[in-house]
Amino acid sequence: MRRLTVRWAVFGTTAVLGLVLAGTTGASAAPAAPATTSCDPVAPSGCMLPFPNNYFTVPDRHSATGRRVHFDPAAMPANVLGQSIDPTEWDRQDGFSPGEPILVQVPGLDVARSHIAPVTDIGSSLDANAPIVLINSRTGRRTPYWAELDAHAAAQPDRQLLIIRPAVALDEGATYLVGLRDLRDSAGRSIPAPASFRSALAAGGHHRTARDSQLQHIAASLAARGVSTRDLYLAWDFTVASEQNLTGRMLAIRDTAFKALGRSAPKFTVASVVNYTADQDARIARQVVGTVTVPSFLTGSGGPGSRLHYGPAGGNGLPATPDALPTPSGQDLQAGFVCNIPRAADPAHPAHLSLYGHGLLGSPTEINAGNVKDMSNGHDFMFCATSWIGLAADDVNFVAGVWSNVSQFAAVPDRLQQGFLNFLFLGRAMDTGSGFASDPAFQDAHGHSLIDVRGGLHYDGNSQGGINGGALTAIAQDFTRAVLGVPGMNYSTLLQRSVDFAPFQQIADGYYPDPIDQQLIFGLLQMLWDRGEADGYAQHLTTDPLPHTPAHTVLMHVAFADHQVSNVAAEVEARTIGARLYQPALAPGWTNEVHPYWGIPSLPDHPYRGSAMVVWNSGAAFNPPPTNLTPDGPQYGEDPHEFPRAQPEAQQQKATFLLTGFVVDVCGGQPCPSN
């Protein structure tokens, strides 16, 4: 991600922010909750809670999980203009996100007095007497988590939710039991269970409702797994979306497009070639700019706000059934690309090939950054980049508008999926003999290729390029190794911990001022965002590859105390993909965690062939806030977000990994970077 405060003036988003907030004059509070019968009677606080919740699903024998999400439009959060979120796209889900924030309101709760596991002590979430349990109902295994009270609602305790965040991705298609027990207030007094929940557990005979029976079954399931119901405050269950529901759309897009393409290179056009003298650029000899032709799976022109195309069956491009898959629109997109050929490349030493993924709401020209040029020339890589459409420069205005009317959000992951295909087609053009290598723009004056199509394709990306790069890697067929720079997954965890989100938080505060609505919105967005970020694909990134997809290995480079991509988001990803941790990760005394990097095993030796996470220390030993707040302010020091990619040792480690698959120690057995 990148500091948006730098980019707003460039892309006109300041004007958008002003226009969006202008409509909120005089609107200081959310409208009253609409009357609806869809509220779970177990929760006295309001509709949609607790969340996620199988109460908001219906049986569906056609879905992979046997369930289908079904939200009442009247229960969905509404903006200050009275526009409720349209649940149509959410109702296509056969479950909730594998990274879903679990939301519940517990009036008077004191997290410390209740001994609830914080982010600094995730391991305690698995203690035998932990006050919160999260259990896979099929396997009986408990899932680690951390929990926090919504810090953005600290001034409104009556609107403050408890947020339980899984510390590893939840199993696809699994149903989870949530149990809260022995909760305490600030005086250490036990908080009694809601009367509605106590009544449900005690109901019998003809007085017992269907929901009473469900809750009694859930309590019995918890008891069978050693969770006493004697001091149970609340319990419910929810089902995670299936692999098919999470990844099926993108795989259909990929497989349809590449079946038509075959093994040939896609069509491409070179628009400009700029040759630099050594005086003009000591690292890059030539820049090539052009477009790759990619079949469009989007409606209309495919621009910001366009949706995936589902053919005529549903009418207006809409899916005819919840599980319908996207189809080509019949149009082509011209995906712009920028490639930099390093000065080190010549016919005897042709450049290695790597895609490059740019940062938040950025552009392919990020490959002109000094660190990328250093890596390119120092290790003889030609980096080529295209846009992460959906979250690229052209999307700034649309993305800003989403936070005033969340019903529009589905267009973001729809465009991101088309963006993945654009990257894959660019990669095919790079590493196929009939592609770039056949064009004079990528040859010397004698017609000899300057790029190595025999050495294979690779991927390197930073920030959003590290986040989206996890999803891209999981579906990639033409490369098997990737470097994910300052990465993470699960935007619902990441957003409020990132200084980049501050401008959008202002819009959300204006249009959805109720803190409960905001947290519900983050949970709702994650359900769709999974289609376009690593959270929906991570369980197939390094093991259990997706159909017709090779296994991959990844190297994660994390910036300690990152202000833009929170370290906790990277650690969840590392646990999920089975990455090993380079040790020592930190200098002594740098972290306030009880067990630093809990649940991430150490690298067994060097060199190591496999996936790994390396933490890079910039010298700023500041711990971020232990809750959903940004590390913004002088007490947190300078943002180290861009530190890893600029280190020569990091570039050496990346190059070795991409070319050989081995993770080597470039820090001399000390915390990175070595001093």
C-alpha positions as CSV (number, residue, x, y, z in Angstrom):
1,M,0.0,0.0,0.0
2,R,1.1,3.6,-0.4
3,R,0.5,6.7,1.6
4,L,-2.7,8.1,0.0
5,T,-2.0,11.6,1.4
6,V,0.6,11.8,-1.3
7,R,-1.7,10.7,-4.0
8,W,-4.9,12.6,-3.4
9,A,-3.9,15.8,-5.2
10,V,-2.5,13.8,-8.1
11,F,-5.7,11.8,-8.8
12,G,-8.3,14.4,-7.8
13,T,-9.5,12.5,-4.8
14,T,-9.5,15.5,-2.6
15,A,-12.3,16.8,-4.7
16,V,-14.1,13.5,-4.5
17,L,-13.8,13.5,-0.7
18,G,-15.2,17.0,-0.5
19,L,-18.2,16.1,-2.7
20,V,-18.9,12.9,-0.8
21,L,-18.7,14.6,2.6
22,A,-20.8,17.6,1.5
23,G,-23.9,15.4,1.5
24,T,-23.5,14.7,5.2
25,T,-24.2,18.2,6.5
26,G,-26.4,18.0,9.5
27,A,-26.3,14.2,9.6
28,S,-24.7,13.5,12.9
29,A,-26.3,10.1,13.7
30,A,-27.3,6.9,11.9
31,P,-31.0,6.5,11.2
32,A,-33.0,4.2,13.5
33,A,-32.7,0.5,12.8
34,P,-35.5,-0.6,10.5
35,A,-38.2,-2.9,11.8
36,T,-37.5,-6.4,10.6
37,T,-38.2,-10.0,11.6
38,S,-34.7,-11.1,10.4
39,C,-32.9,-10.2,13.6
40,D,-31.5,-13.2,15.5
41,P,-33.6,-13.3,18.7
42,V,-30.5,-14.5,20.6
43,A,-28.9,-11.0,20.3
44,P,-30.6,-8.2,22.2
45,S,-28.4,-5.5,20.6
46,G,-29.6,-5.4,17.0
47,C,-30.0,-7.0,13.6
48,M,-27.1,-8.7,11.9
49,L,-25.5,-9.6,15.3
50,P,-23.8,-11.8,16.2
51,F,-22.0,-11.9,12.9
52,P,-21.2,-14.1,10.9
53,N,-24.1,-16.3,11.8
54,N,-25.9,-19.2,10.2
55,Y,-29.1,-17.6,11.3
56,F,-28.6,-15.4,8.2
57,T,-28.4,-18.4,5.9
58,V,-30.9,-20.8,4.4
59,P,-30.6,-24.4,3.3
60,D,-29.5,-24.9,-0.4
61,R,-29.0,-28.4,-1.7
62,H,-27.3,-27.0,-4.8
63,S,-24.5,-25.2,-3.0
64,A,-21.2,-26.9,-2.0
65,T,-21.8,-26.2,1.7
66,G,-25.5,-27.0,1.7
67,R,-26.3,-23.4,2.7
68,R,-26.8,-20.0,1.1
69,V,-26.4,-16.6,2.7
70,H,-29.7,-14.8,2.9
71,F,-29.7,-11.2,4.2
72,D,-32.9,-9.3,4.8
73,P,-32.5,-6.0,2.9
74,A,-34.2,-4.2,5.7
75,A,-31.6,-5.4,8.2
76,M,-28.5,-4.3,6.1
77,P,-26.7,-1.2,7.2
78,A,-28.0,2.0,5.7
79,N,-26.2,5.2,5.0
80,V,-27.4,8.6,6.2
81,L,-29.4,9.0,3.0
82,G,-31.5,6.0,4.0
83,Q,-29.9,3.7,1.3
84,S,-29.6,0.2,2.7
85,I,-26.9,-2.0,1.3
86,D,-28.3,-4.2,-1.5
87,P,-27.7,-7.8,-0.4
88,T,-28.0,-9.4,-3.9
89,E,-24.3,-10.1,-4.4
90,W,-23.8,-11.3,-0.9
91,D,-26.7,-13.7,-1.2
92,R,-24.7,-15.6,-3.9
93,Q,-22.3,-16.8,-1.1
94,D,-22.6,-20.3,0.2
95,G,-20.9,-19.2,3.5
96,F,-18.9,-16.5,5.1
97,S,-15.2,-15.4,4.7
98,P,-12.4,-17.6,5.9
99,G,-11.0,-14.4,7.5
100,E,-14.3,-13.1,8.7
101,P,-14.2,-10.7,11.7
102,I,-16.5,-12.2,14.3
103,L,-18.7,-9.5,15.8
104,V,-20.7,-9.5,19.0
105,Q,-21.8,-6.9,21.5
106,V,-21.2,-7.6,25.2
107,P,-22.3,-4.6,27.3
108,G,-19.9,-3.7,30.0
109,L,-17.2,-6.1,28.8
110,D,-13.7,-5.6,30.1
111,V,-11.3,-7.5,27.9
112,A,-8.4,-7.6,30.3
113,R,-10.5,-8.6,33.3
114,S,-12.0,-11.4,31.2
115,H,-8.6,-12.6,30.2
116,I,-9.5,-12.5,26.5
117,A,-6.5,-13.2,24.2
118,P,-5.1,-9.9,22.8
119,V,-3.0,-9.6,19.6
120,T,0.1,-9.6,21.8
121,D,-0.7,-13.1,23.2
122,I,-2.5,-15.1,20.6
123,G,-1.4,-18.4,22.1
124,S,-3.6,-17.8,25.1
125,S,-6.7,-18.1,22.9
126,L,-6.1,-21.9,23.0
127,D,-5.9,-22.1,26.8
128,A,-8.3,-24.7,28.3
129,N,-10.2,-22.0,30.2
130,A,-10.1,-19.3,27.4
131,P,-13.2,-17.2,27.6
132,I,-13.8,-17.4,23.9
133,V,-13.7,-20.7,21.9
134,L,-13.8,-21.0,18.1
135,I,-14.2,-24.6,17.1
136,N,-14.4,-26.5,13.8
137,S,-17.6,-28.5,14.4
138,R,-16.4,-31.4,12.2
139,T,-12.9,-31.9,13.5
140,G,-13.4,-30.5,17.0
141,R,-10.2,-28.5,16.6
142,R,-10.0,-25.1,18.2
143,T,-8.8,-22.1,16.1
144,P,-6.4,-19.5,17.5
145,Y,-7.6,-15.9,17.4
146,W,-7.2,-12.5,19.1
147,A,-10.0,-10.2,20.2
148,E,-10.3,-6.5,20.7
149,L,-13.0,-4.0,21.5
150,D,-13.6,-1.6,18.6
151,A,-11.3,1.3,19.5
152,H,-13.2,3.6,17.1
153,A,-16.2,3.3,19.3
154,A,-14.4,4.0,22.6
155,A,-16.5,7.2,23.1
156,Q,-19.7,5.3,22.4
157,P,-19.6,2.2,24.7
158,D,-23.2,1.4,23.9
159,R,-22.2,1.0,20.2
160,Q,-18.9,-0.8,20.8
161,L,-18.4,-4.3,19.5
162,L,-16.1,-7.1,20.5
163,I,-14.1,-8.1,17.3
164,I,-12.8,-11.7,17.3
165,R,-10.2,-12.1,14.5
166,P,-9.1,-15.6,13.4
167,A,-5.2,-15.9,13.6
168,V,-5.2,-18.3,10.7
169,A,-7.7,-18.7,7.8
170,L,-10.8,-20.7,8.7
171,D,-11.3,-24.0,6.8
172,E,-13.3,-23.7,3.6
173,G,-16.8,-25.1,3.8
174,A,-16.5,-25.8,7.5
175,T,-19.0,-24.9,10.2
176,Y,-17.6,-23.2,13.3
177,L,-19.0,-23.0,16.8
178,V,-18.4,-19.8,18.7
179,G,-18.8,-19.8,22.5
180,L,-18.3,-16.9,25.0
181,R,-18.1,-17.8,28.6
182,D,-17.2,-16.3,32.0
183,L,-17.1,-12.7,30.8
184,R,-16.3,-10.0,33.3
185,D,-16.9,-6.2,33.7
186,S,-14.3,-3.6,34.8
187,A,-15.0,-4.5,38.5
188,G,-14.4,-8.2,37.8
189,R,-18.0,-9.1,38.1
190,S,-19.5,-11.8,36.0
191,I,-21.7,-10.5,33.1
192,P,-24.9,-12.5,33.0
193,A,-26.0,-14.0,29.7
194,P,-28.7,-12.2,27.7
195,A,-32.2,-13.3,28.9
196,S,-33.1,-14.3,25.4
197,F,-30.2,-16.8,25.3
198,R,-30.9,-18.2,28.7
199,S,-34.6,-18.7,27.7
200,A,-33.6,-20.4,24.5
201,L,-31.4,-22.9,26.3
202,A,-34.1,-23.6,28.9
203,A,-37.0,-23.8,26.4
204,G,-38.8,-27.1,26.1
205,G,-41.9,-28.8,24.8
206,H,-44.3,-26.8,22.7
207,H,-42.7,-23.5,23.9
208,R,-39.4,-24.3,22.1
209,T,-38.9,-22.4,18.8
210,A,-36.8,-23.6,15.9
211,R,-34.1,-21.1,16.9
212,D,-34.3,-22.5,20.5
213,S,-33.6,-26.0,19.1
214,Q,-30.7,-24.7,17.1
215,L,-29.1,-23.0,20.0
216,Q,-29.6,-26.0,22.3
217,H,-27.9,-28.1,19.6
218,I,-25.0,-25.7,19.4
219,A,-24.6,-25.7,23.2
220,A,-24.6,-29.5,23.3
221,S,-22.0,-29.5,20.6
222,L,-19.8,-27.2,22.6
223,A,-20.3,-29.4,25.7
224,A,-19.3,-32.5,23.8
225,R,-16.0,-30.7,23.0
226,G,-15.4,-29.9,26.6
227,V,-16.9,-26.4,26.8
228,S,-19.1,-26.2,29.8
229,T,-22.5,-24.5,29.3
230,R,-22.7,-23.5,33.0
231,D,-21.2,-20.1,32.5
232,L,-21.9,-19.7,28.8
233,Y,-22.7,-16.1,27.9
234,L,-23.6,-16.7,24.2
235,A,-23.1,-19.3,21.5
236,W,-23.9,-19.5,17.8
237,D,-22.4,-21.1,14.6
238,F,-21.5,-20.0,11.1
239,T,-20.4,-21.8,7.9
240,V,-17.3,-20.7,5.8
241,A,-17.7,-20.4,2.1
242,S,-16.5,-23.3,0.0
243,E,-13.4,-23.4,-2.2
244,Q,-15.7,-23.4,-5.3
245,N,-17.6,-20.3,-4.1
246,L,-14.4,-18.4,-3.2
247,T,-12.2,-19.2,-6.2
248,G,-14.6,-20.7,-8.8
249,R,-15.3,-17.4,-10.7
250,M,-11.6,-16.6,-11.1
251,L,-10.7,-20.1,-12.2
252,A,-13.5,-20.1,-14.8
253,I,-12.1,-16.7,-16.1
254,R,-8.6,-18.1,-16.2
255,D,-9.4,-21.5,-17.8
256,T,-11.8,-20.1,-20.4
257,A,-9.3,-17.4,-21.5
258,F,-6.3,-19.7,-21.7
259,K,-8.2,-22.5,-23.4
260,A,-8.9,-20.1,-26.2
261,L,-5.3,-18.8,-26.2
262,G,-3.6,-22.2,-26.2
263,R,0.1,-22.2,-25.8
264,S,0.7,-19.2,-28.0
265,A,1.4,-15.7,-26.8
266,P,-1.4,-13.2,-26.7
267,K,-1.5,-10.4,-29.1
268,F,0.4,-7.3,-28.0
269,T,1.3,-3.9,-29.4
270,V,4.5,-1.9,-28.7
271,A,3.6,1.7,-28.4
272,S,7.0,3.2,-27.6
273,V,10.6,2.2,-27.1
274,V,13.0,4.5,-25.2
275,N,16.7,3.7,-25.2
276,Y,18.6,5.4,-22.4
277,T,22.3,6.3,-22.5
278,A,24.3,5.4,-19.4
279,D,24.3,9.1,-18.5
280,Q,20.5,9.2,-18.7
281,D,20.0,6.0,-16.6
282,A,22.9,3.9,-15.3
283,R,20.6,0.9,-14.5
284,I,18.0,0.7,-17.3
285,A,19.0,0.5,-20.9
286,R,15.5,0.4,-22.5
287,Q,11.9,1.0,-21.5
288,V,9.1,-0.6,-23.6
289,V,5.5,0.5,-23.3
290,G,2.6,-1.1,-24.9
291,T,-0.6,-3.1,-24.5
292,V,-1.6,-6.8,-24.3
293,T,-4.9,-7.9,-25.7
294,V,-6.9,-9.7,-23.1
295,P,-10.5,-11.1,-23.4
296,S,-12.9,-9.1,-21.3
297,F,-15.0,-10.7,-18.7
298,L,-16.5,-7.4,-17.6
299,T,-19.6,-5.6,-18.7
300,G,-19.5,-2.5,-21.0
301,S,-16.1,-1.0,-21.5
302,G,-14.7,-2.7,-18.4
303,G,-13.8,0.6,-16.7
304,P,-14.3,1.5,-13.0
305,G,-17.7,0.4,-11.8
306,S,-18.1,-2.4,-14.3
307,R,-19.2,-5.8,-13.2
308,L,-18.4,-9.4,-14.2
309,H,-20.3,-10.5,-17.2
310,Y,-22.5,-13.6,-16.9
311,G,-24.0,-13.8,-20.4
312,P,-27.5,-13.4,-21.5
313,A,-29.2,-16.1,-19.4
314,G,-29.7,-13.8,-16.4
315,G,-30.5,-10.7,-18.4
316,N,-28.4,-7.5,-18.2
317,G,-25.3,-9.5,-17.6
318,L,-26.5,-10.7,-14.2
319,P,-26.0,-14.3,-13.1
320,A,-29.0,-16.6,-13.8
321,T,-28.2,-18.6,-10.7
322,P,-26.2,-18.0,-7.5
323,D,-23.4,-20.2,-8.6
324,A,-23.2,-19.0,-12.2
325,L,-19.7,-18.4,-13.6
326,P,-18.5,-15.4,-15.6
327,T,-18.4,-15.6,-19.4
328,P,-16.5,-13.6,-22.0
329,S,-18.3,-10.4,-22.9
330,G,-17.2,-10.7,-26.5
331,Q,-15.0,-7.6,-26.2
332,D,-11.2,-7.3,-25.7
333,L,-9.4,-5.2,-23.2
334,Q,-6.0,-3.6,-24.0
335,A,-4.0,-4.0,-20.8
336,G,-1.3,-1.5,-20.7
337,F,2.2,-2.6,-19.7
338,V,5.6,-1.1,-18.9
339,C,8.8,-3.1,-19.1
340,N,12.3,-2.1,-18.1
341,I,15.2,-3.9,-19.7
342,P,18.3,-3.6,-17.5
343,R,21.7,-2.5,-18.7
344,A,23.1,-5.8,-17.5
345,A,21.1,-7.7,-20.1
346,D,22.8,-8.8,-23.4
347,P,22.4,-11.8,-25.6
348,A,25.0,-13.7,-23.6
349,H,23.2,-12.8,-20.4
350,P,19.6,-12.3,-21.2
351,A,17.4,-10.8,-18.5
352,H,15.4,-13.0,-16.2
353,L,11.7,-12.4,-16.4
354,S,9.5,-11.2,-13.6
355,L,6.1,-9.6,-13.3
356,Y,5.9,-6.7,-10.9
357,G,2.9,-5.8,-8.8
358,H,2.4,-2.1,-7.8
359,G,1.1,-0.5,-4.6
360,L,-2.3,0.8,-3.6
361,L,-4.2,2.7,-6.2
362,G,-1.0,3.1,-8.2
363,S,0.2,2.3,-11.7
364,P,2.7,0.2,-13.6
365,T,5.2,3.0,-13.7
366,E,6.1,2.0,-10.1
367,I,8.8,-0.1,-11.8
368,N,10.7,3.2,-12.3
369,A,11.3,3.4,-8.6
370,G,14.9,3.4,-7.6
371,N,14.7,0.1,-5.6
372,V,13.1,-1.7,-8.5
373,K,15.8,-0.4,-10.9
374,D,18.5,-1.5,-8.5
375,M,17.0,-5.0,-8.3
376,S,16.6,-5.1,-12.1
377,N,20.2,-4.2,-13.0
378,G,21.9,-5.7,-10.0
379,H,20.4,-9.1,-10.7
380,D,19.6,-8.9,-14.4
381,F,15.8,-8.9,-14.2
382,M,13.4,-7.4,-16.7
383,F,10.4,-6.3,-14.7
384,C,7.1,-5.8,-16.5
385,A,4.0,-4.4,-14.9
386,T,0.3,-3.8,-15.6
387,S,-2.4,-2.3,-13.5
388,W,-4.3,-3.9,-10.6
389,I,-7.5,-2.7,-12.1
390,G,-10.1,-2.4,-9.4
391,L,-7.6,-0.8,-7.1
392,A,-5.4,1.1,-9.5
393,A,-5.0,4.8,-10.3
394,D,-8.0,4.9,-12.5
395,D,-10.2,3.5,-9.7
396,V,-9.5,6.2,-7.1
397,N,-12.7,8.2,-7.6
398,F,-14.9,5.0,-7.7
399,V,-13.3,3.5,-4.7
400,A,-13.8,6.7,-2.7
401,G,-17.5,6.7,-3.7
402,V,-17.9,3.2,-2.5
403,W,-17.6,4.4,1.1
404,S,-20.7,6.5,0.6
405,N,-22.8,3.7,-0.8
406,V,-21.4,0.2,-0.1
407,S,-23.8,-1.4,-2.5
408,Q,-21.4,-0.5,-5.2
409,F,-18.5,-2.4,-3.7
410,A,-18.9,-5.6,-5.7
411,A,-17.4,-3.9,-8.7
412,V,-14.1,-3.7,-7.0
413,P,-13.4,-7.4,-6.6
414,D,-15.0,-8.0,-10.0
415,R,-12.4,-5.7,-11.7
416,L,-9.6,-7.2,-9.5
417,Q,-10.4,-10.6,-11.0
418,Q,-10.1,-9.2,-14.5
419,G,-6.9,-7.6,-13.4
420,F,-5.5,-11.0,-12.4
421,L,-6.2,-12.3,-15.9
422,N,-4.4,-9.2,-17.4
423,F,-1.3,-10.1,-15.3
424,L,-1.5,-13.7,-16.4
425,F,-1.7,-12.7,-20.1
426,L,1.2,-10.3,-19.7
427,G,3.2,-13.1,-18.1
428,R,2.4,-15.4,-21.0
429,A,3.6,-12.7,-23.5
430,M,6.8,-12.4,-21.6
431,D,7.8,-16.0,-21.3
432,T,6.7,-17.4,-24.7
433,G,9.1,-17.4,-27.6
434,S,6.4,-16.0,-29.9
435,G,5.7,-13.2,-27.5
436,F,8.0,-10.3,-26.5
437,A,11.2,-12.2,-27.4
438,S,10.1,-12.1,-31.0
439,D,9.7,-8.4,-31.2
440,P,12.6,-6.0,-32.0
441,A,11.7,-4.0,-28.9
442,F,13.1,-6.8,-26.8
443,Q,16.1,-7.6,-29.0
444,D,19.5,-6.0,-29.7
445,A,20.5,-4.3,-32.9
446,H,21.3,-7.7,-34.4
447,G,18.0,-9.4,-33.7
448,H,19.2,-11.3,-30.6
449,S,16.8,-11.6,-27.7
450,L,17.7,-9.7,-24.6
451,I,15.3,-11.7,-22.4
452,D,15.5,-15.3,-21.2
453,V,12.3,-17.2,-22.1
454,R,13.9,-20.5,-21.0
455,G,14.6,-19.4,-17.5
456,G,10.9,-19.2,-16.6
457,L,8.6,-16.5,-15.2
458,H,8.6,-15.1,-11.7
459,Y,6.7,-12.6,-9.6
460,D,7.7,-9.7,-7.3
461,G,5.4,-7.2,-5.8
462,N,5.2,-4.8,-2.9
463,S,2.4,-3.6,-0.6
464,Q,-0.8,-4.1,-2.6
465,G,1.4,-6.0,-4.9
466,G,2.2,-8.2,-2.0
467,I,-1.5,-8.6,-1.0
468,N,-3.0,-9.2,-4.4
469,G,0.2,-11.0,-5.4
470,G,-0.8,-13.8,-3.0
471,A,-4.0,-14.4,-4.9
472,L,-2.3,-14.1,-8.3
473,T,0.3,-16.6,-7.3
474,A,-2.3,-19.1,-6.1
475,I,-3.9,-19.2,-9.6
476,A,-0.7,-18.8,-11.7
477,Q,0.2,-21.6,-14.1
478,D,3.2,-20.0,-15.7
479,F,5.3,-19.3,-12.6
480,T,5.8,-21.2,-9.3
481,R,7.9,-18.8,-7.2
482,A,6.9,-15.3,-5.9
483,V,8.2,-12.7,-3.6
484,L,5.5,-10.9,-1.6
485,G,6.9,-7.6,-0.3
486,V,5.3,-6.0,2.8
487,P,2.3,-8.3,2.3
488,G,-0.8,-9.3,4.3
489,M,-4.2,-10.6,3.7
490,N,-7.7,-9.8,4.9
491,Y,-8.6,-6.2,4.3
492,S,-11.2,-6.2,7.1
493,T,-8.3,-6.6,9.6
494,L,-6.0,-4.4,7.7
495,L,-8.0,-1.2,6.8
496,Q,-8.3,0.5,10.2
497,R,-4.8,-0.4,11.0
498,S,-3.4,1.3,7.9
499,V,-2.6,5.0,7.7
500,D,-3.6,4.7,4.0
501,F,-7.3,4.2,5.0
502,A,-7.6,7.5,6.8
503,P,-9.2,9.4,3.9
504,F,-11.7,6.7,3.3
505,Q,-12.5,6.4,7.0
506,Q,-13.5,10.1,6.9
507,I,-16.0,9.2,4.2
508,A,-17.3,6.2,6.1
509,D,-17.7,8.3,9.2
510,G,-19.8,10.8,7.3
511,Y,-22.1,8.2,5.6
512,Y,-22.1,5.3,8.0
513,P,-21.5,7.1,11.4
514,D,-22.7,4.2,13.6
515,P,-19.6,2.2,14.7
516,I,-21.7,-1.0,14.7
517,D,-22.6,-0.4,11.1
518,Q,-19.0,0.2,10.2
519,Q,-17.7,-3.0,11.6
520,L,-20.6,-4.9,10.0
521,I,-19.6,-3.3,6.7
522,F,-16.0,-4.5,7.1
523,G,-17.3,-8.0,7.6
524,L,-19.6,-7.7,4.6
525,L,-16.9,-6.4,2.4
526,Q,-14.5,-9.2,3.3
527,M,-17.0,-11.7,2.0
528,L,-16.7,-10.2,-1.5
529,W,-13.1,-9.0,-1.3
530,D,-12.0,-12.6,-0.9
531,R,-12.6,-13.0,-4.6
532,G,-9.8,-10.5,-5.3
533,E,-7.3,-10.8,-2.5
534,A,-5.1,-13.4,-0.9
535,D,-7.6,-14.2,1.9
536,G,-9.8,-16.2,-0.5
537,Y,-6.9,-18.1,-2.1
538,A,-4.2,-18.5,0.7
539,Q,-5.2,-22.1,1.6
540,H,-4.1,-23.1,-1.9
541,L,-1.1,-20.9,-2.2
542,T,1.6,-23.3,-1.2
543,T,-0.2,-26.6,-0.5
544,D,-3.3,-28.1,-1.9
545,P,-3.1,-26.2,-5.2
546,L,-6.2,-25.3,-7.0
547,P,-7.3,-27.4,-10.0
548,H,-5.0,-27.4,-13.0
549,T,-2.5,-25.2,-11.0
550,P,1.0,-26.1,-9.9
551,A,2.2,-25.8,-6.3
552,H,4.0,-22.5,-5.4
553,T,6.5,-21.3,-2.9
554,V,6.7,-17.7,-1.7
555,L,9.1,-15.5,0.1
556,M,7.4,-12.9,2.4
557,H,9.4,-9.7,3.2
558,V,7.8,-7.9,6.2
559,A,8.7,-4.5,7.5
560,F,8.6,-4.5,11.3
561,A,6.0,-2.0,12.6
562,D,4.8,-1.2,9.1
563,H,2.4,1.7,9.2
564,Q,0.6,0.8,6.0
565,V,0.3,-3.0,5.9
566,S,0.0,-4.2,9.5
567,N,2.3,-7.0,10.5
568,V,-0.6,-8.9,12.0
569,A,-2.1,-9.3,8.5
570,A,1.2,-10.8,7.3
571,E,1.4,-13.1,10.3
572,V,-2.1,-14.5,9.6
573,E,-1.0,-15.2,6.0
574,A,2.3,-16.9,7.1
575,R,0.4,-19.2,9.5
576,T,-2.1,-20.1,6.8
577,I,0.4,-20.9,4.0
578,G,2.9,-22.7,6.3
579,A,5.7,-20.2,5.8
580,R,8.8,-20.6,8.0
581,L,10.2,-17.6,9.9
582,Y,13.8,-16.4,9.7
583,Q,15.3,-16.2,13.2
584,P,16.3,-14.1,14.9
585,A,13.5,-12.1,13.5
586,L,14.0,-9.1,15.9
587,A,16.6,-7.5,18.1
588,P,16.0,-8.3,21.8
589,G,13.4,-6.1,23.5
590,W,11.8,-4.9,20.3
591,T,8.4,-6.5,20.7
592,N,5.8,-6.5,23.4
593,E,4.4,-9.9,22.3
594,V,4.4,-12.6,24.9
595,H,5.5,-15.2,22.3
596,P,6.7,-13.2,19.2
597,Y,5.4,-14.6,15.9
598,W,3.4,-17.3,17.7
599,G,2.4,-20.2,15.5
600,I,5.0,-19.6,12.8
601,P,7.8,-22.2,12.9
602,S,11.4,-21.2,12.5
603,L,13.4,-21.9,9.4
604,P,15.2,-25.3,10.1
605,D,18.4,-24.4,8.2
606,H,20.0,-22.4,5.5
607,P,19.7,-22.6,2.6
608,Y,16.0,-23.5,2.9
609,R,13.9,-24.7,0.0
610,G,10.3,-23.7,0.7
611,S,8.2,-20.7,1.7
612,A,9.5,-18.3,4.3
613,M,8.9,-15.0,6.0
614,V,11.7,-12.6,6.8
615,V,11.2,-9.6,9.0
616,W,13.2,-6.5,8.1
617,N,14.1,-4.1,10.9
618,S,14.6,-0.4,10.0
619,G,15.8,0.6,13.4
620,A,12.5,2.0,14.5
621,A,11.6,-0.2,17.5
622,F,8.1,1.0,17.9
623,N,5.2,-1.4,18.6
624,P,2.0,-0.5,16.7
625,P,-1.3,0.0,18.7
626,P,-2.6,-3.3,20.0
627,T,-6.1,-2.7,18.5
628,N,-7.7,-1.5,15.3
629,L,-6.0,1.9,15.2
630,T,-3.3,3.3,12.9
631,P,0.3,3.8,14.1
632,D,0.1,7.4,13.0
633,G,2.0,10.0,15.1
634,P,5.5,10.8,16.2
635,Q,5.5,8.2,18.9
636,Y,5.6,5.5,16.2
637,G,8.6,6.9,14.4
638,E,9.2,6.9,10.6
639,D,7.1,4.5,8.5
640,P,9.3,1.5,7.6
641,H,7.0,0.4,4.8
642,E,9.4,0.8,2.0
643,F,12.5,-0.2,3.9
644,P,12.9,-3.9,2.9
645,R,12.7,-3.5,-0.8
646,A,15.5,-0.9,-0.7
647,Q,18.1,-3.1,1.1
648,P,20.8,-4.7,-1.0
649,E,20.7,-7.8,1.2
650,A,16.9,-8.1,0.6
651,Q,17.3,-7.8,-3.1
652,Q,20.0,-10.5,-3.1
653,Q,17.8,-12.8,-1.1
654,K,14.9,-12.2,-3.4
655,A,16.9,-12.8,-6.6
656,T,18.3,-16.1,-5.2
657,F,14.9,-17.3,-4.2
658,L,13.3,-16.4,-7.5
659,L,16.0,-18.1,-9.5
660,T,16.7,-21.2,-7.3
661,G,13.9,-21.6,-4.9
662,F,16.3,-21.4,-1.9
663,V,16.0,-19.0,1.0
664,V,19.5,-18.0,2.0
665,D,20.7,-16.1,5.0
666,V,21.9,-12.7,3.9
667,C,21.9,-11.3,7.5
668,G,24.8,-13.2,9.0
669,G,22.6,-15.0,11.6
670,Q,21.5,-11.6,13.0
671,P,18.2,-9.8,12.7
672,C,17.8,-8.4,9.2
673,P,19.4,-6.2,8.0
674,S,22.8,-7.2,9.2
675,N,24.8,-4.3,10.7
